[in-house]
């Protein structure tokens, strides 16, 4: 029998209880062990039929020698970091869906797990149900991953989809995302790109082997996405998506950022709508590769958590090595790295043709929009100095 201490009883915590229950037999077949939630750390009571498992003091879980795996589903870093660190130091493996915790403290926590020969697992922290962390860790060992671009936040993808397809207002779409259990407790973490930033940092940590701190990564959210641009882009088969992007530059630095991007109607980044997340990787041997699935929600997230629990149960010691210590110096100045841009100006097309002779112009009534060739943001700023600029978006 494997006993679990569950921290938190929100969207993820309740999903974990449910999946462990509805897959109980399958999990015994897989692991040879019955996996049972012994204690649930809560702040207040809930009307459920397993109330007797509720505890109100983390030390009851920490000091319970029967509990070998702690599942952290509280979110945030205080008190989650303290709890997770002390559980690992006590020799309990930890499974978490907490992207803030992993993005900030992953290096330290993985090293503690390594010293103790146990596991710190976090598949659910990126992409919800999608096994993207396992994919890049386990299945691409014969590859160099040159770049990754992902829709990594279900809430903003849901909001953008509703705004684009159903002309819903931002506020109504956000409220629906909250009701569906997709949004963070403070939804500005979704809307302002912070959640996506944490997730692309975790993927970059794994792919590029250095701990990249979110504060070193340029991050923009979706508040300034204009419906006018969305409509114009629709005419030419484009859509606006909030992407986390990471790729090696020619001088072996890391270009990494979170920002709304224009993507065109080929590939998974264009096709992923609603709460779905997607990631597209460019690799040297396997070529282009996509991951796609539900990026948020109770059962999809619990699906990834429970898979990690199964791995902890079956593991004979630490499975995954840590990445190297933080190395902000490898993050390139994002304004110097060549990129394509979508630009919307109030000037006429002749002026655009003169200053941007290679740009692809989208003729629209009342304004001029165009897609540039690859150019750095610094150079773009200089070239646009004489224009009346309505909007600029990165284009993939
Ligand atoms: N708020 C997050 C999202 C939850 O919308 O993707 C899953 O990490």
Boltz pocket constraint, residues with backbone or C-beta under 6 A from the ligand:
constraints:
  - pocket:
      binder: B
      contacts: [[A, 97], [A, 124], [A, 125], [A, 127], [A, 128], [A, 152], [A, 153], [A, 154], [A, 155], [A, 156], [A, 181], [A, 182], [A, 183], [A, 184], [A, 190], [A, 195], [A, 295], [A, 296], [A, 297]]
      max_distance: 6.0
